[in-house]
């Protein structure tokens, strides 16, 4: 089904259609993924933090490093870390050298959760199964090209204090 049929809207040009199609498709994919994460009692953002920490294992990561590597830049990493700590999926300790720094490590329970989820997470690729390998490569190239060309050109920043500006910008698109 086309985006026009899905949201019952016509577009003023192909650029507007593409932007709204990206946003709509993002929400579609996120909704499918959220169902998987919900079954494991975690959120997408919590899963992302656990994956970051698994990449650092057996070492640790600071909250700032986690923030830098998160896919969803609007997430509150400190709050996510605390929720994961309460679930005993990570540990959080103050840095000995720098009291402002916090060291975060994934626990054995967190590693096991990721291992248990991996077969299902691997199936996320099936969300793109109607694309050939060449089409998928082209899609990746085009998405990279969009981000590379637009870095720093919009007034909307990825800084947390600009999140309200992002939301109002997205809201201005009549979806």
ZANUTOR-636545 format. One record per residue: residue number from 1; z, y, x of N, C-alpha, C in turn. Coordinates in steps of 0.2 Angstrom, whole numbers, plus 5000, padded with zeros to 4 digits. Each point is the difference from the previous one (the first is absolute). Layout:
// residues N
<r seq="NUM" n_pz="Z" n_py="Y" n_px="X" ca_pz="Z" ca_py="Y" ca_px="X" c_pz="Z" c_py="Y" c_px="X"/>
...
//
This chain:
// residues 175
<r seq="1" n_pz="5000" n_py="4994" n_px="5004" ca_pz="5000" ca_py="5006" ca_px="4996" c_pz="5000" c_py="5006" c_px="5004"/>
<r seq="2" n_pz="4997" n_py="5005" n_px="4998" ca_pz="4999" ca_py="5006" ca_px="5004" c_pz="5006" c_py="5005" c_px="4999"/>
<r seq="3" n_pz="5001" n_py="5005" n_px="5005" ca_pz="5006" ca_py="5004" ca_px="4999" c_pz="4999" c_py="5004" c_px="4994"/>
<r seq="4" n_pz="4994" n_py="5002" n_px="4998" ca_pz="4999" ca_py="5004" ca_px="4994" c_pz="5002" c_py="4996" c_px="4994"/>
<r seq="5" n_pz="4999" n_py="4994" n_px="4999" ca_pz="5002" ca_py="4996" ca_px="4995" c_pz="5007" c_py="4999" c_px="5000"/>
<r seq="6" n_pz="5003" n_py="4999" n_px="5006" ca_pz="5007" ca_py="4998" ca_px="5000" c_pz="5005" c_py="5006" c_px="4998"/>
<r seq="7" n_pz="4998" n_py="5006" n_px="5002" ca_pz="5004" ca_py="5006" ca_px="4998" c_pz="4997" c_py="5005" c_px="4995"/>
<r seq="8" n_pz="4994" n_py="4998" n_px="4997" ca_pz="4996" ca_py="5003" ca_px="4995" c_pz="4999" c_py="5008" c_px="5002"/>
<r seq="9" n_pz="4997" n_py="5001" n_px="5006" ca_pz="4999" ca_py="5007" ca_px="5002" c_pz="4993" c_py="5000" c_px="5004"/>
<r seq="10" n_pz="4997" n_py="5006" n_px="4999" ca_pz="4994" ca_py="5001" ca_px="5004" c_pz="5003" c_py="5005" c_px="5006"/>
<r seq="11" n_pz="4996" n_py="5000" n_px="5005" ca_pz="5002" ca_py="5004" ca_px="5006" c_pz="4994" c_py="5005" c_px="5001"/>
<r seq="12" n_pz="5003" n_py="5006" n_px="5004" ca_pz="4995" ca_py="5005" ca_px="5001" c_pz="4996" c_py="4999" c_px="5006"/>
<r seq="13" n_pz="5002" n_py="4995" n_px="5004" ca_pz="4995" ca_py="4998" ca_px="5006" c_pz="5003" c_py="4994" c_px="5003"/>
<r seq="14" n_pz="4996" n_py="4997" n_px="5004" ca_pz="5002" ca_py="4994" ca_px="5004" c_pz="5006" c_py="5000" c_px="5004"/>
<r seq="15" n_pz="5001" n_py="5006" n_px="5003" ca_pz="5006" ca_py="5001" ca_px="5004" c_pz="5007" c_py="5000" c_px="4996"/>
<r seq="16" n_pz="5000" n_py="5003" n_px="4994" ca_pz="5005" ca_py="4999" ca_px="4995" c_pz="5001" c_py="4993" c_px="4998"/>
<r seq="17" n_pz="4995" n_py="4997" n_px="4998" ca_pz="5000" ca_py="4993" ca_px="4998" c_pz="5003" c_py="4996" c_px="5006"/>
<r seq="18" n_pz="4998" n_py="5001" n_px="5006" ca_pz="5003" ca_py="4996" ca_px="5006" c_pz="5007" c_py="5001" c_px="5001"/>
<r seq="19" n_pz="5002" n_py="5006" n_px="4999" ca_pz="5008" ca_py="5001" ca_px="5001" c_pz="5004" c_py="4997" c_px="4995"/>
<r seq="20" n_pz="4998" n_py="5001" n_px="4994" ca_pz="5003" ca_py="4997" ca_px="4994" c_pz="5000" c_py="4992" c_px="5000"/>
<r seq="21" n_pz="4994" n_py="4998" n_px="5003" ca_pz="4999" ca_py="4992" ca_px="5000" c_pz="5005" c_py="4998" c_px="5006"/>
<r seq="22" n_pz="5001" n_py="5003" n_px="5005" ca_pz="5005" ca_py="4998" ca_px="5005" c_pz="5007" c_py="5000" c_px="4998"/>
<r seq="23" n_pz="5002" n_py="5005" n_px="4996" ca_pz="5006" ca_py="5001" ca_px="4997" c_pz="5001" c_py="4994" c_px="4995"/>
<r seq="24" n_pz="4996" n_py="4999" n_px="4996" ca_pz="5000" ca_py="4995" ca_px="4995" c_pz="5001" c_py="4993" c_px="5003"/>
<r seq="25" n_pz="4995" n_py="4999" n_px="5004" ca_pz="5000" ca_py="4993" ca_px="5004" c_pz="5007" c_py="4999" c_px="5004"/>
<r seq="26" n_pz="5002" n_py="5005" n_px="5003" ca_pz="5007" ca_py="5000" ca_px="5003" c_pz="5005" c_py="4997" c_px="4995"/>
<r seq="27" n_pz="5001" n_py="5004" n_px="4995" ca_pz="5005" ca_py="4998" ca_px="4995" c_pz="4998" c_py="4993" c_px="4997"/>
<r seq="28" n_pz="4994" n_py="4998" n_px="4999" ca_pz="4999" ca_py="4993" ca_px="4998" c_pz="5002" c_py="4995" c_px="5005"/>
<r seq="29" n_pz="4999" n_py="5001" n_px="5007" ca_pz="5002" ca_py="4995" ca_px="5005" c_pz="5007" c_py="5000" c_px="5001"/>
<r seq="30" n_pz="5003" n_py="5006" n_px="4999" ca_pz="5008" ca_py="5001" ca_px="5001" c_pz="5003" c_py="4996" c_px="4994"/>
<r seq="31" n_pz="4997" n_py="5000" n_px="4994" ca_pz="5003" ca_py="4997" ca_px="4995" c_pz="5000" c_py="4992" c_px="5001"/>
<r seq="32" n_pz="4995" n_py="4998" n_px="5002" ca_pz="4999" ca_py="4993" ca_px="5001" c_pz="5005" c_py="4997" c_px="5006"/>
<r seq="33" n_pz="5001" n_py="5004" n_px="5005" ca_pz="5004" ca_py="4999" ca_px="5005" c_pz="5008" c_py="5000" c_px="4998"/>
<r seq="34" n_pz="5001" n_py="5005" n_px="4996" ca_pz="5007" ca_py="5001" ca_px="4998" c_pz="5003" c_py="4994" c_px="4996"/>
<r seq="35" n_pz="4995" n_py="4997" n_px="4996" ca_pz="5002" ca_py="4994" ca_px="4997" c_pz="5003" c_py="4994" c_px="5005"/>
<r seq="36" n_pz="4997" n_py="5000" n_px="5005" ca_pz="5002" ca_py="4995" ca_px="5005" c_pz="5007" c_py="5002" c_px="5003"/>
<r seq="37" n_pz="5000" n_py="5006" n_px="5002" ca_pz="5007" ca_py="5002" ca_px="5003" c_pz="5005" c_py="5000" c_px="4995"/>
<r seq="38" n_pz="4999" n_py="5001" n_px="4994" ca_pz="5005" ca_py="5000" ca_px="4995" c_pz="5003" c_py="4993" c_px="4999"/>
<r seq="39" n_pz="4996" n_py="4995" n_px="5001" ca_pz="5002" ca_py="4993" ca_px="5000" c_pz="5005" c_py="4998" c_px="5005"/>
<r seq="40" n_pz="5000" n_py="5004" n_px="5006" ca_pz="5004" ca_py="4999" ca_px="5006" c_pz="5006" c_py="5005" c_px="5000"/>
<r seq="41" n_pz="5000" n_py="5004" n_px="4994" ca_pz="5006" ca_py="5005" ca_px="5000" c_pz="4999" c_py="5006" c_px="5005"/>
<r seq="42" n_pz="4994" n_py="5002" n_px="5002" ca_pz="5000" ca_py="5005" ca_px="5005" c_pz="4994" c_py="5005" c_px="4997"/>
<r seq="43" n_pz="4999" n_py="5006" n_px="5003" ca_pz="4995" ca_py="5004" ca_px="4999" c_pz="4995" c_py="5000" c_px="5005"/>
<r seq="44" n_pz="4994" n_py="5003" n_px="4999" ca_pz="4995" ca_py="5000" ca_px="5005" c_pz="5002" c_py="5004" c_px="5006"/>
<r seq="45" n_pz="5004" n_py="5005" n_px="4999" ca_pz="5002" ca_py="5004" ca_px="5006" c_pz="5005" c_py="4996" c_px="5004"/>
<r seq="46" n_pz="5005" n_py="4996" n_px="4996" ca_pz="5004" ca_py="4996" ca_px="5004" c_pz="4997" c_py="4994" c_px="5004"/>
<r seq="47" n_pz="4995" n_py="4998" n_px="4997" ca_pz="4996" ca_py="4995" ca_px="5003" c_pz="4996" c_py="5003" c_px="5007"/>
<r seq="48" n_pz="4998" n_py="5006" n_px="4999" ca_pz="4997" ca_py="5003" ca_px="5006" c_pz="5005" c_py="5001" c_px="5005"/>
<r seq="49" n_pz="5006" n_py="5002" n_px="4999" ca_pz="5005" ca_py="5001" ca_px="5005" c_pz="5002" c_py="4994" c_px="5003"/>
<r seq="50" n_pz="5000" n_py="4994" n_px="4996" ca_pz="5002" ca_py="4994" ca_px="5003" c_pz="4994" c_py="4997" c_px="5005"/>
<r seq="51" n_pz="4994" n_py="5002" n_px="4998" ca_pz="4995" ca_py="4998" ca_px="5004" c_pz="5000" c_py="5004" c_px="5007"/>
<r seq="52" n_pz="5002" n_py="5006" n_px="4999" ca_pz="5000" ca_py="5005" ca_px="5006" c_pz="5006" c_py="4997" c_px="5005"/>
<r seq="53" n_pz="5005" n_py="4998" n_px="4997" ca_pz="5006" ca_py="4997" ca_px="5004" c_pz="4998" c_py="4993" c_px="5003"/>
<r seq="54" n_pz="4996" n_py="4996" n_px="4996" ca_pz="4998" ca_py="4994" ca_px="5003" c_pz="4996" c_py="5001" c_px="5006"/>
<r seq="55" n_pz="4996" n_py="5005" n_px="5000" ca_pz="4996" ca_py="5002" ca_px="5006" c_pz="5004" c_py="5002" c_px="5006"/>
<r seq="56" n_pz="5006" n_py="5003" n_px="4999" ca_pz="5004" ca_py="5002" ca_px="5005" c_pz="5005" c_py="4994" c_px="5002"/>
<r seq="57" n_pz="5001" n_py="4995" n_px="4996" ca_pz="5004" ca_py="4995" ca_px="5002" c_pz="4999" c_py="4996" c_px="5006"/>
<r seq="58" n_pz="5005" n_py="4999" n_px="5004" ca_pz="5007" ca_py="5000" ca_px="4999" c_pz="5003" c_py="5007" c_px="5002"/>
<r seq="59" n_pz="4996" n_py="5005" n_px="5001" ca_pz="5003" ca_py="5006" ca_px="5001" c_pz="5001" c_py="5004" c_px="4994"/>
<r seq="60" n_pz="5001" n_py="5006" n_px="5000" ca_pz="5002" ca_py="5004" ca_px="4995" c_pz="4995" c_py="5006" c_px="4999"/>
<r seq="61" n_pz="5001" n_py="5004" n_px="4994" ca_pz="4996" ca_py="5006" ca_px="4999" c_pz="5005" c_py="5005" c_px="4998"/>
<r seq="62" n_pz="4998" n_py="5006" n_px="5001" ca_pz="5003" ca_py="5006" ca_px="4997" c_pz="4998" c_py="5002" c_px="4993"/>
<r seq="63" n_pz="5003" n_py="5003" n_px="4996" ca_pz="4998" ca_py="5002" ca_px="4994" c_pz="4994" c_py="5004" c_px="5001"/>
<r seq="64" n_pz="5000" n_py="5005" n_px="5005" ca_pz="4994" ca_py="5004" ca_px="5001" c_pz="4993" c_py="4996" c_px="5002"/>
<r seq="65" n_pz="5001" n_py="4994" n_px="5004" ca_pz="4995" ca_py="4996" ca_px="5001" c_pz="4997" c_py="4997" c_px="4994"/>
<r seq="66" n_pz="5005" n_py="4998" n_px="4995" ca_pz="4998" ca_py="4997" ca_px="4994" c_pz="4996" c_py="5005" c_px="4996"/>
<r seq="67" n_pz="5002" n_py="5006" n_px="4999" ca_pz="4997" ca_py="5005" ca_px="4996" c_pz="4993" c_py="5001" c_px="5003"/>
<r seq="68" n_pz="4999" n_py="5000" n_px="5007" ca_pz="4993" ca_py="5001" ca_px="5002" c_pz="4995" c_py="4995" c_px="4999"/>
<r seq="69" n_pz="5003" n_py="4994" n_px="4999" ca_pz="4996" ca_py="4994" ca_px="4999" c_pz="4999" c_py="4998" c_px="4993"/>
<r seq="70" n_pz="5004" n_py="5003" n_px="4995" ca_pz="4999" ca_py="4998" ca_px="4993" c_pz="4993" c_py="5002" c_px="4998"/>
<r seq="71" n_pz="4998" n_py="4995" n_px="4995" ca_pz="4993" ca_py="5002" ca_px="4997" c_pz="5001" c_py="5005" c_px="4995"/>
<r seq="72" n_pz="5006" n_py="5000" n_px="4996" ca_pz="5001" ca_py="5005" ca_px="4995" c_pz="5004" c_py="5006" c_px="5003"/>
<r seq="73" n_pz="4997" n_py="5005" n_px="5002" ca_pz="5004" ca_py="5006" ca_px="5004" c_pz="5004" c_py="5004" c_px="4995"/>
<r seq="74" n_pz="5000" n_py="4999" n_px="4994" ca_pz="5005" ca_py="5003" ca_px="4995" c_pz="5006" c_py="4996" c_px="4999"/>
<r seq="75" n_pz="5001" n_py="4995" n_px="5003" ca_pz="5006" ca_py="4995" ca_px="4999" c_pz="5006" c_py="5003" c_px="5004"/>
<r seq="76" n_pz="5006" n_py="4999" n_px="4998" ca_pz="5006" ca_py="5002" ca_px="5003" c_pz="5002" c_py="4994" c_px="5004"/>
<r seq="77" n_pz="4998" n_py="5000" n_px="5006" ca_pz="5002" ca_py="4995" ca_px="5005" c_pz="5007" c_py="4998" c_px="5000"/>
<r seq="78" n_pz="5005" n_py="5005" n_px="5001" ca_pz="5007" ca_py="4999" ca_px="5000" c_pz="5002" c_py="4997" c_px="4994"/>
<r seq="79" n_pz="4998" n_py="5001" n_px="4994" ca_pz="5003" ca_py="4997" ca_px="4994" c_pz="4997" c_py="4993" c_px="5000"/>
<r seq="80" n_pz="4994" n_py="4999" n_px="5002" ca_pz="4997" ca_py="4993" ca_px="5000" c_pz="5004" c_py="4996" c_px="5005"/>
<r seq="81" n_pz="5002" n_py="5002" n_px="5006" ca_pz="5003" ca_py="4997" ca_px="5005" c_pz="5007" c_py="4998" c_px="4997"/>
<r seq="82" n_pz="5003" n_py="5004" n_px="4996" ca_pz="5007" ca_py="4999" ca_px="4997" c_pz="5000" c_py="4994" c_px="4995"/>
<r seq="83" n_pz="4995" n_py="5001" n_px="4996" ca_pz="4999" ca_py="4994" ca_px="4995" c_pz="4999" c_py="4994" c_px="5003"/>
<r seq="84" n_pz="4996" n_py="4999" n_px="5005" ca_pz="4998" ca_py="4994" ca_px="5004" c_pz="5007" c_py="4998" c_px="5003"/>
<r seq="85" n_pz="5004" n_py="5004" n_px="5003" ca_pz="5006" ca_py="4998" ca_px="5003" c_pz="5005" c_py="4997" c_px="4995"/>
<r seq="86" n_pz="5000" n_py="5003" n_px="4994" ca_pz="5004" ca_py="4997" ca_px="4994" c_pz="4998" c_py="4993" c_px="4998"/>
<r seq="87" n_pz="4994" n_py="4999" n_px="5001" ca_pz="4997" ca_py="4993" ca_px="4999" c_pz="5001" c_py="4996" c_px="5006"/>
<r seq="88" n_pz="5002" n_py="5002" n_px="5005" ca_pz="5002" ca_py="4996" ca_px="5006" c_pz="4993" c_py="4998" c_px="5003"/>
<r seq="89" n_pz="4995" n_py="5004" n_px="4999" ca_pz="4993" ca_py="4998" ca_px="5003" c_pz="4999" c_py="5004" c_px="5007"/>
<r seq="90" n_pz="5005" n_py="5005" n_px="5001" ca_pz="4999" ca_py="5004" ca_px="5007" c_pz="5008" c_py="5001" c_px="5002"/>
<r seq="91" n_pz="5000" n_py="5002" n_px="5006" ca_pz="5007" ca_py="5003" ca_px="5002" c_pz="4998" c_py="5007" c_px="5002"/>
<r seq="92" n_pz="5005" n_py="5005" n_px="5000" ca_pz="5000" ca_py="5007" ca_px="5002" c_pz="5006" c_py="5002" c_px="5004"/>
<r seq="93" n_pz="4998" n_py="5002" n_px="5006" ca_pz="5006" ca_py="5002" ca_px="5004" c_pz="4999" c_py="5006" c_px="5004"/>
<r seq="94" n_pz="5005" n_py="5004" n_px="5001" ca_pz="4999" ca_py="5007" ca_px="5003" c_pz="4999" c_py="4998" c_px="5007"/>
<r seq="95" n_pz="4995" n_py="5004" n_px="5003" ca_pz="4998" ca_py="5000" ca_px="5007" c_pz="5006" c_py="5002" c_px="5005"/>
<r seq="96" n_pz="5002" n_py="4996" n_px="5005" ca_pz="5005" ca_py="5002" ca_px="5004" c_pz="4999" c_py="5006" c_px="5004"/>
<r seq="97" n_pz="4994" n_py="5001" n_px="5002" ca_pz="4998" ca_py="5006" ca_px="5005" c_pz="4999" c_py="5007" c_px="4995"/>
<r seq="98" n_pz="4998" n_py="4999" n_px="4994" ca_pz="4998" ca_py="5006" ca_px="4996" c_pz="5003" c_py="4999" c_px="4993"/>
<r seq="99" n_pz="5005" n_py="5003" n_px="4998" ca_pz="5003" ca_py="4999" ca_px="4994" c_pz="4996" c_py="5002" c_px="4994"/>
<r seq="100" n_pz="4994" n_py="5004" n_px="5001" ca_pz="4996" ca_py="5002" ca_px="4995" c_pz="4995" c_py="4994" c_px="4998"/>
<r seq="101" n_pz="4999" n_py="4995" n_px="5005" ca_pz="4995" ca_py="4995" ca_px="5000" c_pz="5003" c_py="4994" c_px="4996"/>
<r seq="102" n_pz="4997" n_py="4996" n_px="4996" ca_pz="5002" ca_py="4994" ca_px="4997" c_pz="4995" c_py="4995" c_px="5002"/>
<r seq="103" n_pz="5003" n_py="4994" n_px="5003" ca_pz="4996" ca_py="4994" ca_px="5001" c_pz="4999" c_py="4995" c_px="4994"/>
<r seq="104" n_pz="4994" n_py="4998" n_px="4999" ca_pz="4999" ca_py="4996" ca_px="4994" c_pz="4997" c_py="4994" c_px="5002"/>
<r seq="105" n_pz="5003" n_py="4994" n_px="4998" ca_pz="4997" ca_py="4993" ca_px="5002" c_pz="4999" c_py="4996" c_px="4994"/>
<r seq="106" n_pz="4995" n_py="4996" n_px="5000" ca_pz="5000" ca_py="4995" ca_px="4995" c_pz="5004" c_py="4994" c_px="5001"/>
<r seq="107" n_pz="5003" n_py="4997" n_px="4995" ca_pz="5004" ca_py="4994" ca_px="5000" c_pz="4996" c_py="4994" c_px="4999"/>
<r seq="108" n_pz="5004" n_py="4994" n_px="5002" ca_pz="4997" ca_py="4994" ca_px="4999" c_pz="4998" c_py="4999" c_px="4992"/>
<r seq="109" n_pz="5004" n_py="5003" n_px="4996" ca_pz="4998" ca_py="4999" ca_px="4993" c_pz="4994" c_py="5005" c_px="4998"/>
<r seq="110" n_pz="4999" n_py="5005" n_px="5003" ca_pz="4994" ca_py="5004" ca_px="4999" c_pz="4994" c_py="4997" c_px="5003"/>
<r seq="111" n_pz="5001" n_py="4997" n_px="5006" ca_pz="4994" ca_py="4996" ca_px="5003" c_pz="4998" c_py="4994" c_px="4995"/>
<r seq="112" n_pz="5005" n_py="4997" n_px="4997" ca_pz="4999" ca_py="4994" ca_px="4996" c_pz="4996" c_py="5003" c_px="4993"/>
<r seq="113" n_pz="5002" n_py="5005" n_px="4998" ca_pz="4997" ca_py="5003" ca_px="4994" c_pz="4993" c_py="5001" c_px="5001"/>
<r seq="114" n_pz="4998" n_py="5004" n_px="5006" ca_pz="4993" ca_py="5001" ca_px="5002" c_pz="4996" c_py="4993" c_px="5000"/>
<r seq="115" n_pz="5003" n_py="4995" n_px="5003" ca_pz="4997" ca_py="4994" ca_px="5001" c_pz="4999" c_py="4997" c_px="4994"/>
<r seq="116" n_pz="5004" n_py="5000" n_px="4995" ca_pz="5000" ca_py="4997" ca_px="4993" c_pz="4994" c_py="5004" c_px="4996"/>
<r seq="117" n_pz="4999" n_py="5006" n_px="5002" ca_pz="4996" ca_py="5004" ca_px="4996" c_pz="4993" c_py="5000" c_px="5003"/>
<r seq="118" n_pz="4999" n_py="4998" n_px="5006" ca_pz="4994" ca_py="5000" ca_px="5004" c_pz="4994" c_py="4997" c_px="4996"/>
<r seq="119" n_pz="5000" n_py="4994" n_px="4997" ca_pz="4995" ca_py="4997" ca_px="4997" c_pz="4997" c_py="5004" c_px="4994"/>
<r seq="120" n_pz="5005" n_py="5003" n_px="4996" ca_pz="4998" ca_py="5004" ca_px="4995" c_pz="4997" c_py="5006" c_px="5002"/>
<r seq="121" n_pz="5003" n_py="5004" n_px="5005" ca_pz="4997" ca_py="5006" ca_px="5003" c_pz="4993" c_py="4999" c_px="5003"/>
<r seq="122" n_pz="4999" n_py="4994" n_px="5003" ca_pz="4993" ca_py="4998" ca_px="5002" c_pz="4995" c_py="5001" c_px="4995"/>
<r seq="123" n_pz="5002" n_py="4998" n_px="4994" ca_pz="4995" ca_py="5000" ca_px="4994" c_pz="4998" c_py="5007" c_px="4998"/>
<r seq="124" n_pz="5004" n_py="5005" n_px="5002" ca_pz="4997" ca_py="5007" ca_px="4999" c_pz="4993" c_py="5001" c_px="5002"/>
<r seq="125" n_pz="4998" n_py="4997" n_px="5005" ca_pz="4993" ca_py="5000" ca_px="5002" c_pz="4995" c_py="4998" c_px="4994"/>
<r seq="126" n_pz="5003" n_py="4996" n_px="4995" ca_pz="4995" ca_py="4998" ca_px="4995" c_pz="4999" c_py="5006" c_px="4995"/>
<r seq="127" n_pz="5004" n_py="5005" n_px="5001" ca_pz="4998" ca_py="5006" ca_px="4995" c_pz="4994" c_py="5003" c_px="5002"/>
<r seq="128" n_pz="4997" n_py="4998" n_px="5006" ca_pz="4994" ca_py="5003" ca_px="5003" c_pz="4994" c_py="4994" c_px="5000"/>
<r seq="129" n_pz="5002" n_py="4995" n_px="4997" ca_pz="4995" ca_py="4994" ca_px="5001" c_pz="4993" c_py="5001" c_px="4997"/>
<r seq="130" n_pz="4999" n_py="5005" n_px="4996" ca_pz="4994" ca_py="5001" ca_px="4997" c_pz="4995" c_py="5004" c_px="5005"/>
<r seq="131" n_pz="5003" n_py="5002" n_px="5006" ca_pz="4996" ca_py="5003" ca_px="5005" c_pz="4999" c_py="4995" c_px="5006"/>
<r seq="132" n_pz="4994" n_py="5001" n_px="5003" ca_pz="4998" ca_py="4996" ca_px="5005" c_pz="5004" c_py="5003" c_px="5006"/>
<r seq="133" n_pz="4999" n_py="4996" n_px="5006" ca_pz="5004" ca_py="5002" ca_px="5006" c_pz="4996" c_py="5007" c_px="5002"/>
<r seq="134" n_pz="4994" n_py="5000" n_px="5000" ca_pz="4996" ca_py="5006" ca_px="5002" c_pz="5002" c_py="5006" c_px="4995"/>
<r seq="135" n_pz="5001" n_py="4999" n_px="4994" ca_pz="5002" ca_py="5005" ca_px="4995" c_pz="5007" c_py="5003" c_px="5002"/>
<r seq="136" n_pz="5005" n_py="4995" n_px="5001" ca_pz="5007" ca_py="5001" ca_px="5002" c_pz="5000" c_py="5004" c_px="5006"/>
<r seq="137" n_pz="4996" n_py="4999" n_px="5005" ca_pz="5000" ca_py="5003" ca_px="5007" c_pz="4997" c_py="5008" c_px="4998"/>
<r seq="138" n_pz="4995" n_py="5000" n_px="4996" ca_pz="4997" ca_py="5007" ca_px="4998" c_pz="5006" c_py="5004" c_px="4996"/>
<r seq="139" n_pz="5003" n_py="4997" n_px="4996" ca_pz="5006" ca_py="5003" ca_px="4996" c_pz="5005" c_py="5003" c_px="5005"/>
<r seq="140" n_pz="5002" n_py="4995" n_px="5005" ca_pz="5005" ca_py="5003" ca_px="5005" c_pz="4997" c_py="5005" c_px="5004"/>
<r seq="141" n_pz="4994" n_py="5000" n_px="5002" ca_pz="4997" ca_py="5006" ca_px="5004" c_pz="5000" c_py="5006" c_px="4996"/>
<r seq="142" n_pz="4998" n_py="5000" n_px="4993" ca_pz="5000" ca_py="5006" ca_px="4996" c_pz="5007" c_py="5003" c_px="4999"/>
<r seq="143" n_pz="5005" n_py="4995" n_px="4999" ca_pz="5006" ca_py="5003" ca_px="4999" c_pz="5003" c_py="5003" c_px="5006"/>
<r seq="144" n_pz="4999" n_py="4997" n_px="5006" ca_pz="5002" ca_py="5003" ca_px="5006" c_pz="4996" c_py="5007" c_px="5001"/>
<r seq="145" n_pz="4994" n_py="5000" n_px="4998" ca_pz="4996" ca_py="5006" ca_px="5001" c_pz="5003" c_py="5006" c_px="4996"/>
<r seq="146" n_pz="5002" n_py="4998" n_px="4994" ca_pz="5003" ca_py="5005" ca_px="4995" c_pz="5006" c_py="5003" c_px="5003"/>
<r seq="147" n_pz="5005" n_py="4996" n_px="5003" ca_pz="5006" ca_py="5002" ca_px="5002" c_pz="4999" c_py="5004" c_px="5007"/>
<r seq="148" n_pz="4995" n_py="4998" n_px="5004" ca_pz="4999" ca_py="5003" ca_px="5006" c_pz="4997" c_py="5007" c_px="4999"/>
<r seq="149" n_pz="4996" n_py="5001" n_px="4996" ca_pz="4997" ca_py="5006" ca_px="4998" c_pz="5004" c_py="5005" c_px="4997"/>
<r seq="150" n_pz="5005" n_py="4998" n_px="4996" ca_pz="5004" ca_py="5004" ca_px="4996" c_pz="5007" c_py="5002" c_px="5004"/>
<r seq="151" n_pz="5002" n_py="4997" n_px="5005" ca_pz="5006" ca_py="5001" ca_px="5003" c_pz="5001" c_py="5008" c_px="5002"/>
<r seq="152" n_pz="5005" n_py="5003" n_px="4997" ca_pz="5001" ca_py="5007" ca_px="5001" c_pz="4996" c_py="5005" c_px="4996"/>
<r seq="153" n_pz="4995" n_py="4997" n_px="4996" ca_pz="4996" ca_py="5005" ca_px="4997" c_pz="5003" c_py="5002" c_px="4993"/>
<r seq="154" n_pz="5004" n_py="4996" n_px="4997" ca_pz="5003" ca_py="5002" ca_px="4993" c_pz="5006" c_py="5003" c_px="5001"/>
<r seq="155" n_pz="5002" n_py="5004" n_px="4995" ca_pz="5007" ca_py="5004" ca_px="5001" c_pz="5005" c_py="4995" c_px="4998"/>
<r seq="156" n_pz="4999" n_py="4994" n_px="4997" ca_pz="5005" ca_py="4995" ca_px="4999" c_pz="5001" c_py="4996" c_px="5006"/>
<r seq="157" n_pz="5007" n_py="5001" n_px="5002" ca_pz="5002" ca_py="4996" ca_px="5006" c_pz="5003" c_py="4994" c_px="4998"/>
<r seq="158" n_pz="5001" n_py="4996" n_px="5006" ca_pz="5004" ca_py="4993" ca_px="4999" c_pz="5007" c_py="5001" c_px="5001"/>
<r seq="159" n_pz="5002" n_py="5006" n_px="5001" ca_pz="5008" ca_py="5001" ca_px="5001" c_pz="5003" c_py="4999" c_px="4994"/>
<r seq="160" n_pz="5006" n_py="4997" n_px="5000" ca_pz="5004" ca_py="4999" ca_px="4994" c_pz="5002" c_py="5006" c_px="4996"/>
<r seq="161" n_pz="5001" n_py="5006" n_px="5003" ca_pz="5001" ca_py="5006" ca_px="4997" c_pz="4994" c_py="5002" c_px="4996"/>
<r seq="162" n_pz="4994" n_py="4997" n_px="5001" ca_pz="4994" ca_py="5002" ca_px="4996" c_pz="4998" c_py="4995" c_px="4995"/>
<r seq="163" n_pz="5005" n_py="4996" n_px="4998" ca_pz="4998" ca_py="4994" ca_px="4995" c_pz="4999" c_py="5003" c_px="4993"/>
<r seq="164" n_pz="5003" n_py="5006" n_px="4998" ca_pz="4999" ca_py="5003" ca_px="4994" c_pz="4993" c_py="5003" c_px="5000"/>
<r seq="165" n_pz="4998" n_py="5002" n_px="5005" ca_pz="4993" ca_py="5003" ca_px="5001" c_pz="4995" c_py="4995" c_px="4999"/>
<r seq="166" n_pz="5001" n_py="4994" n_px="5003" ca_pz="4996" ca_py="4994" ca_px="4999" c_pz="4999" c_py="4998" c_px="4993"/>
<r seq="167" n_pz="5006" n_py="5000" n_px="4997" ca_pz="5000" ca_py="4997" ca_px="4993" c_pz="4996" c_py="5005" c_px="4995"/>
<r seq="168" n_pz="5001" n_py="5007" n_px="5001" ca_pz="4997" ca_py="5005" ca_px="4996" c_pz="4993" c_py="5000" c_px="5001"/>
<r seq="169" n_pz="4998" n_py="4998" n_px="5006" ca_pz="4993" ca_py="5000" ca_px="5002" c_pz="4996" c_py="4994" c_px="4997"/>
<r seq="170" n_pz="5004" n_py="4994" n_px="5000" ca_pz="4997" ca_py="4994" ca_px="4997" c_pz="5000" c_py="5001" c_px="4992"/>
<r seq="171" n_pz="5005" n_py="5004" n_px="4997" ca_pz="5000" ca_py="5001" ca_px="4993" c_pz="4995" c_py="5004" c_px="4998"/>
<r seq="172" n_pz="4997" n_py="5005" n_px="5004" ca_pz="4995" ca_py="5004" ca_px="4998" c_pz="4993" c_py="4996" c_px="4999"/>
<r seq="173" n_pz="5000" n_py="4994" n_px="5003" ca_pz="4994" ca_py="4996" ca_px="4998" c_pz="5001" c_py="4998" c_px="4993"/>
<r seq="174" n_pz="4995" n_py="5001" n_px="4996" ca_pz="5001" ca_py="4997" ca_px="4993" c_pz="4998" c_py="4993" c_px="4999"/>
<r seq="175" n_pz="5005" n_py="4996" n_px="5001" ca_pz="4999" ca_py="4993" ca_px="4999" c_pz="5001" c_py="4997" c_px="4993"/>
//
